[in-house]
Amino acid sequence: MKNKNDLRSYLLPLLVLLASMGCGNTETKEEGATKPLKIAGIVFQEDQFFRLIQFGMQYAADQAGVELLLANSASKPDKEIQLVNTYITRKVDAIIISPLSATASVTALKRARDKGIKVITYNSTVEGDVPLAYIESDQRDLGGKTGQAARRYIEEKLGGKAKVAVLAFKSQLPETSNDRSSGFIDEVKKLPGVEIVAEQDAWLPEMAIKKVGDILTANPDINIIWAANEGGTVGAVMAVKNAGKSGQVAVFGTDTSEQLIDFLLSDNDILQAITGQQPFAIGSNAVETALAALKGESVKKKVSMEGILLARDAPEKIHAFRAELSELIDQGNK
């Protein structure tokens, strides 16, 4: 088990490096005059994961002395296009974005690239050579680590047999959702007694509460639920609690938040394990990559970060992670 110092390598990477780098060269020339570098950072959802990404972006931008413009596309393709066009008009130097579609998001981002704007993607990306770099969590690893925890639970507590429901987000981000789902399913299916009896899309808490309620009604013998993201995991836990099936149905999930950590530490024994990402590091890394590209330096085309597993049976690790998460949130809110 990793100790607190090990956890800091997940939650606070690059901070010492960024602090030591100073401002550097953060100006470009335009028509004979210098102007501060301007970077746009676009998220597509308002949750703790994306807030921590924004905090990481802001930290790196502040350390470098560059202007950061933050925006949220709210998972709406037309708004994403509008934001990209706005930033083209405002002549930003770089756009950092988690695009909504590997194909449909290409046109607007290609237009930005053709205007000389550096495009960096994170969390999700687009087809082709438009992005200079892609910063991501290893999506299969996120699902796979939770799948390993679920497999151990099934072996130890269910005699190697389980009926499993899966909550995904294919209609939102099919590539990312499929990677996470296949990572989880491949692990639990190593047990011949595991059967996947339901697969639904539900990535927001209110969606997941209803979907899981319906699934439990239609399949009363389900005893494992896995959700592919924070919102789905929150909703799954609440639905199991509402159904009075604490102790009968175990929930596993992906992503971390203060609420999910509370669920892991709760005595209701519903949420068993989650695999979290490194959103702060993703955000800061994306800004640093954009700055390196703007200086003409070579950048790595793809950076994949492993997830960190938090399990109910290792409460010390959960408490340490929570302390570090609170530190990052407090820092970002300053």
PAVEX-168677 format. One record per residue: residue in one letter; y, z, x of N, C-alpha, C in turn. Coordinates in steps of 0.02 Angstrom, whole numbers. Layout:
> res / n.north / n.up / n.east / ca.north / ca.up / ca.east / c.north / c.up / c.east
> A / Y / Z / X / Y / Z / X / Y / Z / X
...
// end
This chain:
> res / n.north / n.up / n.east / ca.north / ca.up / ca.east / c.north / c.up / c.east
> M / -60 / 0 / 42 / 0 / 0 / 0 / 62 / 0 / 44
> K / 112 / -40 / 27 / 173 / -44 / 66 / 215 / 18 / 53
> N / 249 / 42 / 106 / 295 / 98 / 96 / 364 / 73 / 78
> K / 412 / 119 / 72 / 479 / 99 / 50 / 511 / 51 / 99
> N / 500 / 61 / 164 / 530 / 15 / 212 / 503 / -55 / 204
> D / 439 / -61 / 186 / 411 / -127 / 174 / 443 / -159 / 113
> L / 457 / -119 / 62 / 487 / -146 / 1 / 556 / -174 / 14
> R / 592 / -144 / 61 / 659 / -169 / 76 / 655 / -241 / 102
> S / 599 / -259 / 133 / 593 / -328 / 157 / 590 / -377 / 99
> Y / 571 / -353 / 39 / 571 / -396 / -20 / 640 / -396 / -54
> L / 671 / -339 / -58 / 731 / -333 / -99 / 796 / -343 / -61
> L / 797 / -329 / 4 / 859 / -333 / 40 / 856 / -379 / 102
> P / 821 / -435 / 98 / 818 / -480 / 155 / 886 / -512 / 166
> L / 900 / -527 / 228 / 959 / -564 / 248 / 1023 / -524 / 249
> L / 1024 / -461 / 224 / 1087 / -425 / 219 / 1117 / -412 / 288
> V / 1076 / -387 / 334 / 1102 / -374 / 401 / 1124 / -439 / 434
> L / 1084 / -491 / 425 / 1101 / -557 / 454 / 1166 / -582 / 426
> L / 1174 / -578 / 360 / 1234 / -603 / 328 / 1295 / -564 / 350
> A / 1288 / -498 / 355 / 1345 / -456 / 374 / 1366 / -472 / 445
> S / 1319 / -489 / 488 / 1335 / -502 / 558 / 1363 / -571 / 570
> M / 1356 / -616 / 521 / 1378 / -685 / 532 / 1453 / -693 / 522
> G / 1484 / -647 / 484 / 1555 / -653 / 474 / 1572 / -713 / 432
> C / 1635 / -733 / 434 / 1658 / -787 / 391 / 1640 / -855 / 419
> G / 1642 / -863 / 485 / 1625 / -928 / 512 / 1675 / -981 / 492
> N / 1655 / -1044 / 495 / 1698 / -1099 / 476 / 1688 / -1113 / 402
> T / 1735 / -1089 / 360 / 1728 / -1096 / 288 / 1783 / -1138 / 258
> E / 1807 / -1186 / 296 / 1858 / -1231 / 270 / 1838 / -1303 / 283
> T / 1858 / -1346 / 238 / 1850 / -1418 / 248 / 1918 / -1451 / 244
> K / 1921 / -1511 / 270 / 1984 / -1547 / 270 / 1986 / -1597 / 212
> E / 2042 / -1600 / 178 / 2051 / -1647 / 124 / 2122 / -1675 / 129
> E / 2126 / -1741 / 142 / 2189 / -1776 / 148 / 2235 / -1741 / 198
> G / 2206 / -1723 / 256 / 2246 / -1693 / 309 / 2257 / -1619 / 304
> A / 2240 / -1588 / 247 / 2249 / -1516 / 239 / 2181 / -1482 / 234
> T / 2181 / -1419 / 251 / 2119 / -1381 / 246 / 2115 / -1346 / 179
> K / 2054 / -1337 / 154 / 2044 / -1300 / 92 / 1982 / -1257 / 99
> P / 1981 / -1199 / 67 / 1921 / -1157 / 72 / 1862 / -1192 / 40
> L / 1803 / -1180 / 67 / 1743 / -1207 / 36 / 1734 / -1178 / -33
> K / 1709 / -1220 / -79 / 1700 / -1200 / -148 / 1628 / -1218 / -168
> I / 1591 / -1168 / -191 / 1521 / -1177 / -210 / 1512 / -1157 / -282
> A / 1475 / -1198 / -320 / 1458 / -1182 / -390 / 1386 / -1157 / -393
> G / 1376 / -1103 / -430 / 1308 / -1076 / -440 / 1292 / -1075 / -514
> I / 1239 / -1111 / -534 / 1223 / -1118 / -606 / 1155 / -1086 / -620
> V / 1154 / -1040 / -669 / 1092 / -1012 / -695 / 1081 / -1041 / -765
> F / 1021 / -1028 / -794 / 1010 / -1055 / -861 / 993 / -1001 / -912
> Q / 995 / -938 / -891 / 975 / -884 / -936 / 1008 / -820 / -916
> E / 1023 / -777 / -964 / 1054 / -713 / -950 / 1001 / -658 / -954
> D / 972 / -642 / -896 / 926 / -586 / -892 / 933 / -556 / -823
> Q / 896 / -504 / -809 / 905 / -469 / -746 / 887 / -512 / -686
> F / 837 / -554 / -694 / 818 / -599 / -639 / 877 / -643 / -618
> F / 908 / -675 / -665 / 964 / -720 / -647 / 1027 / -681 / -628
> R / 1036 / -621 / -655 / 1093 / -581 / -633 / 1085 / -562 / -560
> L / 1024 / -544 / -540 / 1013 / -528 / -469 / 1021 / -589 / -424
> I / 1002 / -647 / -449 / 1015 / -708 / -411 / 1090 / -717 / -401
> Q / 1128 / -707 / -455 / 1201 / -713 / -450 / 1230 / -661 / -402
> F / 1203 / -600 / -403 / 1226 / -549 / -356 / 1213 / -571 / -285
> G / 1154 / -600 / -273 / 1138 / -625 / -206 / 1183 / -681 / -184
> M / 1197 / -727 / -230 / 1245 / -781 / -215 / 1314 / -753 / -198
> Q / 1336 / -705 / -239 / 1403 / -678 / -229 / 1408 / -640 / -163
> Y / 1356 / -603 / -147 / 1356 / -566 / -84 / 1363 / -614 / -25
> A / 1322 / -666 / -24 / 1325 / -714 / 31 / 1392 / -750 / 34
> A / 1418 / -768 / -25 / 1483 / -802 / -28 / 1539 / -757 / -2
> D / 1537 / -693 / -22 / 1588 / -646 / 0 / 1585 / -636 / 76
> Q / 1524 / -631 / 102 / 1516 / -622 / 174 / 1543 / -682 / 213
> A / 1535 / -741 / 184 / 1557 / -802 / 218 / 1630 / -820 / 204
> G / 1659 / -786 / 155 / 1729 / -800 / 138 / 1739 / -865 / 101
> V / 1691 / -883 / 58 / 1697 / -945 / 19 / 1704 / -928 / -54
> E / 1732 / -975 / -93 / 1740 / -965 / -164 / 1676 / -983 / -201
> L / 1654 / -940 / -245 / 1593 / -952 / -284 / 1611 / -955 / -358
> L / 1591 / -1010 / -391 / 1602 / -1018 / -462 / 1535 / -1011 / -497
> L / 1529 / -962 / -542 / 1465 / -949 / -575 / 1467 / -972 / -647
> A / 1411 / -1000 / -670 / 1407 / -1024 / -739 / 1336 / -1020 / -764
> N / 1328 / -1022 / -830 / 1263 / -1017 / -863 / 1255 / -1076 / -912
> S / 1203 / -1115 / -903 / 1192 / -1172 / -948 / 1159 / -1151 / -1014
> A / 1137 / -1088 / -1018 / 1106 / -1061 / -1079 / 1046 / -1103 / -1102
> S / 1010 / -1132 / -1055 / 951 / -1172 / -1070 / 965 / -1233 / -1113
> K / 1027 / -1257 / -1112 / 1047 / -1315 / -1152 / 1061 / -1374 / -1106
> P / 1020 / -1428 / -1110 / 1029 / -1485 / -1066 / 1099 / -1515 / -1068
> D / 1128 / -1519 / -1128 / 1195 / -1549 / -1132 / 1247 / -1505 / -1097
> K / 1238 / -1439 / -1100 / 1285 / -1395 / -1066 / 1276 / -1399 / -990
> E / 1213 / -1407 / -969 / 1200 / -1416 / -897 / 1237 / -1477 / -871
> I / 1230 / -1532 / -906 / 1265 / -1594 / -886 / 1340 / -1584 / -885
> Q / 1367 / -1550 / -936 / 1438 / -1537 / -940 / 1462 / -1496 / -880
> L / 1423 / -1444 / -862 / 1442 / -1402 / -805 / 1442 / -1442 / -740
> V / 1390 / -1482 / -729 / 1387 / -1522 / -668 / 1446 / -1570 / -665
> N / 1462 / -1603 / -721 / 1519 / -1649 / -723 / 1584 / -1613 / -709
> T / 1591 / -1552 / -736 / 1651 / -1512 / -724 / 1659 / -1496 / -651
> Y / 1605 / -1479 / -618 / 1609 / -1461 / -547 / 1620 / -1523 / -504
> I / 1596 / -1581 / -527 / 1612 / -1643 / -491 / 1688 / -1654 / -494
> T / 1716 / -1645 / -553 / 1788 / -1655 / -562 / 1828 / -1605 / -521
> R / 1802 / -1544 / -516 / 1838 / -1492 / -478 / 1826 / -1498 / -403
> K / 1787 / -1548 / -383 / 1775 / -1563 / -312 / 1746 / -1504 / -273
> V / 1695 / -1473 / -302 / 1661 / -1420 / -265 / 1625 / -1452 / -206
> D / 1610 / -1411 / -157 / 1576 / -1436 / -97 / 1500 / -1435 / -105
> A / 1476 / -1390 / -147 / 1404 / -1384 / -156 / 1390 / -1358 / -227
> I / 1333 / -1379 / -254 / 1309 / -1353 / -318 / 1240 / -1322 / -306
> I / 1233 / -1260 / -325 / 1169 / -1224 / -321 / 1145 / -1214 / -392
> I / 1086 / -1239 / -408 / 1066 / -1242 / -479 / 991 / -1233 / -487
> S / 972 / -1200 / -542 / 903 / -1199 / -565 / 899 / -1249 / -623
> P / 882 / -1311 / -609 / 885 / -1364 / -661 / 835 / -1353 / -717
> L / 854 / -1376 / -776 / 812 / -1366 / -835 / 753 / -1414 / -838
> S / 759 / -1471 / -806 / 705 / -1521 / -810 / 698 / -1557 / -743
> A / 636 / -1567 / -723 / 622 / -1604 / -661 / 645 / -1676 / -665
> T / 650 / -1702 / -726 / 669 / -1773 / -735 / 738 / -1781 / -768
> A / 749 / -1746 / -824 / 811 / -1756 / -861 / 873 / -1730 / -824
> S / 864 / -1683 / -778 / 921 / -1656 / -742 / 942 / -1698 / -682
> V / 902 / -1749 / -666 / 914 / -1788 / -605 / 979 / -1826 / -608
> T / 994 / -1859 / -664 / 1051 / -1906 / -667 / 1116 / -1872 / -649
> A / 1130 / -1814 / -680 / 1194 / -1780 / -667 / 1197 / -1756 / -594
> L / 1141 / -1729 / -569 / 1141 / -1704 / -500 / 1146 / -1762 / -450
> K / 1117 / -1819 / -466 / 1124 / -1877 / -422 / 1197 / -1899 / -419
> R / 1230 / -1896 / -477 / 1301 / -1913 / -479 / 1341 / -1867 / -433
> A / 1324 / -1802 / -434 / 1357 / -1754 / -390 / 1344 / -1770 / -317
> R / 1281 / -1784 / -301 / 1263 / -1800 / -232 / 1301 / -1862 / -208
> D / 1305 / -1912 / -251 / 1339 / -1974 / -231 / 1414 / -1964 / -221
> K / 1441 / -1909 / -248 / 1511 / -1892 / -236 / 1520 / -1850 / -173
> G / 1466 / -1840 / -137 / 1470 / -1803 / -75 / 1457 / -1728 / -82
> I / 1436 / -1706 / -141 / 1423 / -1636 / -154 / 1351 / -1619 / -131
> K / 1343 / -1566 / -94 / 1277 / -1544 / -72 / 1242 / -1510 / -132
> V / 1182 / -1531 / -147 / 1144 / -1503 / -203 / 1086 / -1462 / -176
> I / 1085 / -1398 / -195 / 1030 / -1353 / -177 / 999 / -1328 / -242
> T / 934 / -1333 / -249 / 900 / -1307 / -309 / 863 / -1243 / -291
> Y / 853 / -1201 / -342 / 815 / -1140 / -333 / 776 / -1127 / -397
> N / 722 / -1090 / -393 / 682 / -1071 / -450 / 646 / -1129 / -484
> S / 681 / -1184 / -495 / 652 / -1246 / -520 / 689 / -1303 / -485
> T / 660 / -1363 / -484 / 693 / -1417 / -448 / 684 / -1482 / -486
> V / 707 / -1537 / -456 / 703 / -1602 / -488 / 663 / -1650 / -443
> E / 640 / -1703 / -474 / 604 / -1754 / -436 / 651 / -1793 / -391
> G / 623 / -1821 / -338 / 662 / -1863 / -294 / 695 / -1825 / -237
> D / 742 / -1859 / -204 / 773 / -1832 / -144 / 844 / -1806 / -155
> V / 863 / -1794 / -218 / 931 / -1771 / -232 / 946 / -1703 / -199
> P / 903 / -1653 / -207 / 919 / -1589 / -175 / 906 / -1591 / -100
> L / 952 / -1561 / -63 / 941 / -1554 / 9 / 888 / -1502 / 24
> A / 883 / -1451 / -20 / 836 / -1397 / -9 / 818 / -1366 / -76
> Y / 760 / -1333 / -77 / 735 / -1300 / -137 / 711 / -1231 / -117
> I / 741 / -1179 / -147 / 724 / -1110 / -133 / 686 / -1084 / -194
> E / 625 / -1060 / -184 / 585 / -1040 / -242 / 542 / -980 / -227
> S / 519 / -949 / -280 / 462 / -904 / -274 / 400 / -948 / -277
> D / 347 / -927 / -244 / 284 / -963 / -249 / 255 / -949 / -318
> Q / 263 / -998 / -363 / 247 / -986 / -434 / 173 / -971 / -446
> R / 129 / -1006 / -411 / 58 / -992 / -418 / 41 / -922 / -391
> D / 75 / -902 / -339 / 65 / -835 / -311 / 86 / -782 / -361
> L / 141 / -793 / -398 / 164 / -745 / -447 / 111 / -734 / -502
> G / 84 / -789 / -527 / 31 / -782 / -577 / -34 / -756 / -547
> G / -49 / -780 / -486 / -112 / -761 / -455 / -116 / -687 / -437
> K / -62 / -658 / -412 / -63 / -587 / -394 / -76 / -544 / -456
> T / -43 / -562 / -512 / -55 / -524 / -573 / -126 / -537 / -598
> G / -150 / -599 / -589 / -219 / -614 / -609 / -270 / -573 / -570
> Q / -257 / -561 / -506 / -302 / -520 / -466 / -303 / -448 / -493
> A / -243 / -423 / -511 / -240 / -355 / -539 / -277 / -351 / -606
> A / -268 / -403 / -647 / -303 / -404 / -712 / -379 / -409 / -702
> R / -400 / -448 / -653 / -472 / -455 / -640 / -502 / -388 / -619
> R / -467 / -351 / -577 / -492 / -285 / -557 / -496 / -238 / -618
> Y / -446 / -242 / -661 / -445 / -200 / -720 / -505 / -216 / -765
> I / -517 / -281 / -775 / -573 / -303 / -817 / -640 / -281 / -788
> E / -646 / -286 / -723 / -708 / -266 / -690 / -719 / -190 / -696
> E / -666 / -152 / -685 / -673 / -79 / -681 / -674 / -46 / -749
> K / -637 / -73 / -798 / -628 / -38 / -861 / -659 / -74 / -921
> L / -674 / -138 / -913 / -701 / -176 / -970 / -769 / -206 / -956
> G / -799 / -184 / -903 / -867 / -208 / -887 / -870 / -282 / -870
> G / -815 / -310 / -847 / -814 / -380 / -826 / -806 / -430 / -883
> K / -794 / -406 / -944 / -786 / -451 / -1001 / -718 / -438 / -1034
> A / -685 / -492 / -1055 / -620 / -484 / -1088 / -603 / -547 / -1127
> K / -565 / -536 / -1181 / -535 / -591 / -1219 / -460 / -588 / -1207
> V / -433 / -644 / -1184 / -366 / -644 / -1156 / -320 / -690 / -1195
> A / -259 / -667 / -1205 / -205 / -709 / -1234 / -153 / -721 / -1180
> V / -127 / -782 / -1178 / -78 / -802 / -1128 / -12 / -821 / -1162
> L / 43 / -794 / -1137 / 110 / -813 / -1161 / 145 / -851 / -1105
> A / 166 / -911 / -1118 / 198 / -953 / -1067 / 267 / -975 / -1089
> F / 296 / -1024 / -1052 / 360 / -1053 / -1071 / 361 / -1127 / -1055
> K / 307 / -1161 / -1075 / 299 / -1232 / -1059 / 354 / -1275 / -1089
> S / 376 / -1259 / -1149 / 428 / -1300 / -1180 / 496 / -1290 / -1148
> Q / 503 / -1239 / -1107 / 566 / -1227 / -1072 / 564 / -1257 / -1002
> L / 516 / -1236 / -961 / 508 / -1261 / -893 / 433 / -1273 / -882
> P / 409 / -1332 / -901 / 336 / -1344 / -899 / 305 / -1337 / -830
> E / 338 / -1362 / -778 / 307 / -1359 / -712 / 299 / -1287 / -688
> T / 352 / -1248 / -694 / 350 / -1179 / -672 / 300 / -1139 / -713
> S / 302 / -1149 / -778 / 257 / -1113 / -823 / 184 / -1129 / -807
> N / 169 / -1192 / -797 / 100 / -1213 / -783 / 75 / -1184 / -717
> D / 119 / -1181 / -666 / 98 / -1152 / -602 / 81 / -1078 / -610
> R / 124 / -1042 / -645 / 110 / -970 / -654 / 47 / -959 / -695
> S / 41 / -997 / -749 / -17 / -989 / -792 / -82 / -1005 / -756
> S / -82 / -1060 / -720 / -144 / -1080 / -685 / -161 / -1029 / -630
> G / -110 / -1001 / -597 / -123 / -949 / -547 / -157 / -889 / -578
> F / -133 / -868 / -637 / -164 / -810 / -670 / -234 / -827 / -696
> I / -238 / -882 / -733 / -302 / -900 / -765 / -357 / -912 / -714
> D / -340 / -945 / -659 / -390 / -959 / -607 / -420 / -894 / -580
> E / -379 / -842 / -575 / -404 / -778 / -549 / -450 / -743 / -600
> V / -427 / -736 / -662 / -468 / -699 / -710 / -531 / -738 / -730
> K / -528 / -804 / -725 / -587 / -844 / -743 / -641 / -842 / -689
> K / -627 / -808 / -634 / -679 / -797 / -585 / -733 / -751 / -613
> L / -716 / -716 / -666 / -764 / -674 / -702 / -794 / -715 / -759
> P / -858 / -727 / -760 / -888 / -768 / -813 / -881 / -739 / -883
> G / -868 / -674 / -887 / -861 / -642 / -952 / -791 / -645 / -981
> V / -745 / -682 / -949 / -676 / -687 / -973 / -667 / -750 / -1014
> E / -637 / -742 / -1072 / -623 / -799 / -1117 / -549 / -800 / -1135
> I / -517 / -858 / -1126 / -447 / -867 / -1147 / -449 / -889 / -1220
> V / -427 / -847 / -1265 / -434 / -862 / -1336 / -369 / -884 / -1369
> A / -313 / -876 / -1335 / -249 / -897 / -1364 / -199 / -912 / -1309
> E / -161 / -966 / -1317 / -106 / -984 / -1271 / -47 / -1005 / -1313
> Q / 9 / -969 / -1306 / 69 / -983 / -1345 / 130 / -982 / -1300
> D / 184 / -1014 / -1323 / 248 / -1011 / -1289 / 289 / -954 / -1319
> A / 313 / -910 / -1277 / 357 / -856 / -1300 / 389 / -824 / -1238
> W / 451 / -842 / -1222 / 482 / -817 / -1161 / 539 / -768 / -1174
> L / 558 / -758 / -1237 / 608 / -708 / -1254 / 574 / -650 / -1291
> P / 599 / -589 / -1285 / 566 / -532 / -1316 / 552 / -540 / -1391
> E / 603 / -563 / -1428 / 594 / -570 / -1501 / 541 / -623 / -1518
> M / 538 / -676 / -1478 / 487 / -727 / -1488 / 418 / -698 / -1475
> A / 412 / -661 / -1420 / 347 / -634 / -1401 / 322 / -580 / -1449
> I / 367 / -540 / -1475 / 347 / -489 / -1523 / 311 / -521 / -1582
> K / 342 / -574 / -1609 / 312 / -607 / -1667 / 248 / -643 / -1649
> K / 249 / -681 / -1593 / 190 / -719 / -1574 / 131 / -674 / -1559
> V / 142 / -620 / -1522 / 87 / -575 / -1506 / 62 / -539 / -1568
> G / 108 / -521 / -1612 / 86 / -491 / -1676 / 40 / -537 / -1714
> D / 59 / -601 / -1717 / 16 / -650 / -1752 / -51 / -659 / -1716
> I / -49 / -661 / -1649 / -110 / -670 / -1610 / -158 / -612 / -1621
> L / -131 / -551 / -1620 / -174 / -492 / -1629 / -203 / -489 / -1699
> T / -166 / -513 / -1748 / -192 / -515 / -1816 / -249 / -565 / -1822
> A / -239 / -624 / -1790 / -290 / -677 / -1794 / -350 / -663 / -1749
> N / -339 / -625 / -1695 / -392 / -611 / -1646 / -394 / -536 / -1631
> P / -419 / -497 / -1676 / -418 / -424 / -1667 / -458 / -398 / -1608
> D / -501 / -441 / -1579 / -541 / -419 / -1522 / -509 / -435 / -1454
> I / -448 / -462 / -1454 / -413 / -473 / -1391 / -400 / -406 / -1357
> N / -413 / -403 / -1292 / -399 / -340 / -1257 / -356 / -348 / -1194
> I / -337 / -410 / -1178 / -292 / -423 / -1121 / -239 / -474 / -1143
> I / -176 / -460 / -1127 / -121 / -508 / -1137 / -84 / -516 / -1072
> W / -72 / -578 / -1052 / -30 / -592 / -994 / 29 / -634 / -1016
> A / 89 / -616 / -991 / 150 / -654 / -1005 / 179 / -680 / -940
> A / 205 / -741 / -943 / 227 / -777 / -883 / 297 / -759 / -860
> N / 334 / -720 / -899 / 402 / -703 / -877 / 423 / -635 / -905
> E / 483 / -614 / -887 / 508 / -548 / -907 / 511 / -539 / -982
> G / 545 / -587 / -1017 / 553 / -580 / -1089 / 487 / -579 / -1126
> G / 441 / -622 / -1106 / 375 / -623 / -1138 / 337 / -559 / -1127
> T / 344 / -531 / -1067 / 309 / -468 / -1052 / 338 / -411 / -1094
> V / 404 / -407 / -1098 / 436 / -356 / -1139 / 412 / -360 / -1211
> G / 414 / -421 / -1239 / 392 / -430 / -1308 / 319 / -414 / -1319
> A / 277 / -431 / -1271 / 205 / -417 / -1277 / 192 / -342 / -1280
> V / 226 / -305 / -1236 / 217 / -232 / -1236 / 239 / -202 / -1302
> M / 296 / -224 / -1327 / 322 / -197 / -1390 / 277 / -215 / -1449
> A / 249 / -276 / -1447 / 205 / -297 / -1502 / 140 / -256 / -1503
> V / 112 / -243 / -1443 / 52 / -202 / -1440 / 67 / -131 / -1465
> K / 124 / -105 / -1446 / 143 / -38 / -1470 / 152 / -38 / -1546
> N / 187 / -89 / -1572 / 199 / -93 / -1644 / 133 / -99 / -1683
> A / 83 / -131 / -1653 / 19 / -141 / -1686 / -26 / -79 / -1681
> G / -2 / -27 / -1647 / -42 / 33 / -1639 / -103 / 23 / -1595
> K / -98 / -23 / -1546 / -156 / -39 / -1504 / -149 / -15 / -1432
> S / -107 / 36 / -1422 / -103 / 66 / -1356 / -172 / 92 / -1337
> G / -193 / 77 / -1275 / -259 / 98 / -1253 / -314 / 49 / -1271
> Q / -299 / 2 / -1316 / -349 / -49 / -1336 / -332 / -117 / -1306
> V / -268 / -131 / -1300 / -246 / -195 / -1272 / -202 / -181 / -1211
> A / -220 / -209 / -1154 / -181 / -201 / -1093 / -139 / -263 / -1081
> V / -77 / -252 / -1059 / -30 / -307 / -1046 / -18 / -312 / -971
> F / -17 / -374 / -947 / 1 / -391 / -878 / 57 / -442 / -881
> G / 99 / -444 / -830 / 156 / -490 / -835 / 183 / -514 / -769
> T / 235 / -554 / -774 / 269 / -582 / -716 / 344 / -567 / -723
> D / 376 / -556 / -665 / 446 / -537 / -659 / 453 / -461 / -664
> T / 510 / -437 / -640 / 525 / -366 / -643 / 593 / -355 / -676
> S / 602 / -296 / -703 / 666 / -273 / -729 / 661 / -198 / -736
> E / 717 / -165 / -746 / 716 / -92 / -755 / 674 / -74 / -817
> Q / 679 / -115 / -869 / 640 / -101 / -930 / 566 / -106 / -917
> L / 545 / -158 / -881 / 474 / -166 / -867 / 448 / -110 / -821
> I / 490 / -88 / -775 / 470 / -32 / -732 / 461 / 31 / -774
> D / 506 / 41 / -823 / 497 / 98 / -869 / 431 / 92 / -906
> F / 414 / 32 / -928 / 350 / 21 / -963 / 291 / 38 / -918
> L / 296 / 19 / -854 / 241 / 34 / -807 / 231 / 109 / -798
> L / 286 / 146 / -801 / 284 / 218 / -790 / 272 / 257 / -855
> S / 273 / 222 / -912 / 263 / 254 / -976 / 192 / 280 / -983
> D / 184 / 334 / -1022 / 117 / 362 / -1032 / 79 / 327 / -1088
> N / 107 / 272 / -1117 / 71 / 238 / -1171 / 15 / 193 / -1145
> D / 13 / 181 / -1078 / -42 / 145 / -1046 / -49 / 73 / -1069
> I / 7 / 41 / -1089 / 3 / -29 / -1111 / 13 / -77 / -1053
> L / 71 / -76 / -1021 / 84 / -121 / -965 / 48 / -94 / -903
> Q / 7 / -138 / -873 / -34 / -117 / -816 / -8 / -141 / -749
> A / 19 / -202 / -746 / 43 / -229 / -682 / 89 / -288 / -694
> I / 137 / -296 / -649 / 182 / -353 / -649 / 191 / -377 / -577
> T / 206 / -440 / -570 / 222 / -467 / -504 / 294 / -491 / -505
> G / 335 / -461 / -463 / 406 / -476 / -462 / 425 / -526 / -409
> Q / 481 / -558 / -421 / 509 / -606 / -373 / 561 / -571 / -329
> Q / 594 / -610 / -287 / 646 / -585 / -242 / 712 / -620 / -260
> P / 739 / -607 / -320 / 797 / -646 / -343 / 859 / -639 / -299
> F / 873 / -578 / -276 / 932 / -568 / -233 / 927 / -612 / -171
> A / 868 / -612 / -140 / 857 / -652 / -80 / 861 / -727 / -95
> I / 835 / -747 / -153 / 839 / -818 / -172 / 912 / -839 / -177
> G / 954 / -799 / -211 / 1024 / -816 / -219 / 1062 / -818 / -153
> S / 1051 / -768 / -110 / 1087 / -767 / -46 / 1062 / -822 / -1
> N / 998 / -835 / -2 / 969 / -889 / 40 / 997 / -957 / 18
> A / 1004 / -967 / -47 / 1030 / -1031 / -72 / 1101 / -1044 / -48
> V / 1143 / -992 / -50 / 1212 / -1000 / -26 / 1213 / -1013 / 49
> E / 1173 / -975 / 87 / 1171 / -986 / 159 / 1147 / -1056 / 176
> T / 1099 / -1081 / 137 / 1073 / -1149 / 148 / 1128 / -1200 / 135
> A / 1165 / -1190 / 80 / 1220 / -1236 / 65 / 1273 / -1236 / 120
> L / 1289 / -1177 / 146 / 1339 / -1172 / 199 / 1315 / -1207 / 263
> A / 1251 / -1197 / 278 / 1223 / -1230 / 337 / 1227 / -1306 / 330
> A / 1210 / -1331 / 271 / 1213 / -1403 / 259 / 1284 / -1429 / 265
> L / 1332 / -1390 / 240 / 1402 / -1412 / 243 / 1428 / -1412 / 315
> K / 1397 / -1373 / 359 / 1415 / -1373 / 429 / 1379 / -1429 / 468
> G / 1337 / -1467 / 433 / 1300 / -1520 / 465 / 1236 / -1498 / 498
> E / 1215 / -1437 / 485 / 1154 / -1412 / 515 / 1093 / -1436 / 475
> S / 1037 / -1441 / 507 / 976 / -1459 / 471 / 952 / -1399 / 432
> V / 924 / -1412 / 373 / 900 / -1357 / 330 / 827 / -1371 / 311
> K / 791 / -1318 / 298 / 721 / -1325 / 278 / 718 / -1353 / 207
> K / 677 / -1403 / 196 / 674 / -1436 / 132 / 649 / -1390 / 76
> K / 601 / -1347 / 92 / 574 / -1302 / 40 / 559 / -1234 / 71
> V / 582 / -1182 / 36 / 568 / -1114 / 57 / 533 / -1079 / -1
> S / 473 / -1054 / 9 / 435 / -1019 / -42 / 428 / -946 / -24
> M / 444 / -902 / -71 / 442 / -830 / -60 / 385 / -799 / -102
> E / 346 / -756 / -71 / 292 / -723 / -106 / 319 / -670 / -154
> G / 278 / -654 / -204 / 297 / -602 / -251 / 273 / -534 / -228
> I / 294 / -482 / -263 / 273 / -414 / -247 / 240 / -384 / -309
> L / 180 / -359 / -301 / 142 / -331 / -357 / 159 / -258 / -367
> L / 175 / -240 / -429 / 185 / -170 / -448 / 132 / -153 / -501
> A / 92 / -102 / -487 / 37 / -85 / -532 / 41 / -11 / -553
> R / 20 / 2 / -614 / 22 / 69 / -642 / -14 / 120 / -598
> D / -67 / 98 / -564 / -105 / 146 / -523 / -75 / 159 / -455
> A / -15 / 133 / -441 / 21 / 147 / -379 / 92 / 167 / -395
> P / 102 / 226 / -427 / 169 / 246 / -451 / 220 / 256 / -395
> E / 198 / 276 / -335 / 246 / 286 / -281 / 281 / 220 / -263
> K / 243 / 167 / -263 / 271 / 102 / -247 / 320 / 80 / -302
> I / 304 / 95 / -364 / 348 / 78 / -420 / 414 / 116 / -414
> H / 411 / 181 / -399 / 472 / 221 / -392 / 515 / 195 / -334
> A / 484 / 177 / -279 / 522 / 151 / -222 / 556 / 85 / -239
> F / 519 / 42 / -273 / 547 / -22 / -294 / 605 / -12 / -342
> R / 597 / 35 / -388 / 650 / 48 / -437 / 714 / 72 / -403
> A / 707 / 115 / -353 / 765 / 141 / -317 / 803 / 84 / -282
> E / 765 / 38 / -252 / 797 / -19 / -218 / 828 / -67 / -269
> L / 795 / -76 / -325 / 823 / -119 / -377 / 889 / -91 / -403
> S / 892 / -26 / -414 / 953 / 6 / -438 / 1009 / -2 / -386
> E / 991 / 2 / -322 / 1040 / -6 / -269 / 1070 / -76 / -271
> L / 1028 / -127 / -281 / 1053 / -195 / -285 / 1098 / -205 / -345
> I / 1077 / -178 / -402 / 1116 / -186 / -464 / 1184 / -152 / -456
> D / 1185 / -92 / -428 / 1248 / -56 / -417 / 1293 / -96 / -371
> Q / 1263 / -124 / -318 / 1303 / -163 / -270 / 1332 / -225 / -304
> G / 1291 / -259 / -345 / 1315 / -319 / -379 / 1368 / -306 / -431
> N / 1368 / -246 / -460 / 1417 / -230 / -512 / 1484 / -206 / -485
> K / 1487 / -196 / -418 / 1550 / -172 / -388 / 1603 / -226 / -389
// end
